[in-house]
Amino acid sequence: MPVEHDLSQDFPEFHSQAQERIKSDPAFDRLVTDYCQLDGRILELEALDSPTADDELSHLRRERVLLKDRIAQLLQGT
């Protein structure tokens, strides 16, 4: 079953900070937008449950993790 990876749920302690940064930092806003679009694409592929999409899905999941890690680093100031 497809599960959305919402940043607000994953990082509730940074919700306010993330919202402010989205408004003030175009690069951060782009990262969050890219992450949300990628998560949506993954959800679509998971819903198809097609074995031909497995390689693509694995690649997209890795990209999502890298984006989430970068977002977390920026929110934590590292």
C-alpha positions in Angstrom: 0.0 0.0 0.0 1.5 3.4 -1.0 2.4 5.6 1.9 2.9 9.4 1.5 6.2 10.7 3.1 5.0 14.1 4.2 7.8 16.3 5.5 5.5 17.8 8.1 4.9 14.4 9.6 8.5 13.3 9.3 9.9 16.5 10.8 7.2 18.0 13.1 9.8 19.7 15.2 10.9 21.8 12.2 7.4 22.6 10.8 7.5 26.3 11.6 11.1 26.7 10.6 10.5 24.9 7.3 7.5 27.1 6.5 9.5 30.2 7.1 12.5 29.0 5.1 10.3 28.0 2.2 9.1 31.7 2.1 12.5 33.2 2.4 14.9 30.8 0.6 14.1 30.0 -3.0 16.7 27.1 -3.1 15.1 25.5 -0.1 11.7 26.0 -1.6 12.9 24.2 -4.7 14.2 21.3 -2.7 10.9 20.9 -0.9 9.0 21.2 -4.2 11.2 18.6 -5.8 10.8 16.3 -2.8 7.0 16.6 -2.9 6.8 16.0 -6.7 9.1 13.0 -6.4 7.0 11.6 -3.5 3.9 12.0 -5.6 5.5 10.1 -8.5 6.6 7.3 -6.2 3.0 7.0 -4.9 1.7 6.7 -8.4 4.2 4.0 -9.3 3.5 2.1 -6.0 -0.3 2.2 -6.8 0.3 0.6 -10.2 2.1 -2.3 -8.5 3.8 -3.1 -11.8 7.0 -5.3 -11.7 8.4 -3.4 -14.7 8.5 -0.3 -12.5 10.6 -1.9 -9.8 14.0 -0.6 -11.0 12.6 2.9 -11.6 10.9 2.8 -8.2 14.0 1.8 -6.4 16.0 4.6 -8.1 13.3 7.2 -7.2 13.2 6.1 -3.6 16.9 6.6 -3.3 16.5 10.1 -4.8 13.8 10.8 -2.3 16.0 9.7 0.6 18.8 12.0 -0.6 16.5 14.9 -0.9 15.0 14.3 2.5 18.5 14.1 4.0 19.5 17.4 2.4 16.3 19.1 3.7 17.0 17.7 7.2 20.6 18.9 7.1 19.5 22.4 6.1 16.8 22.5 8.8 19.3 21.3 11.4 21.9 23.9 10.3 24.5 21.4 9.2 
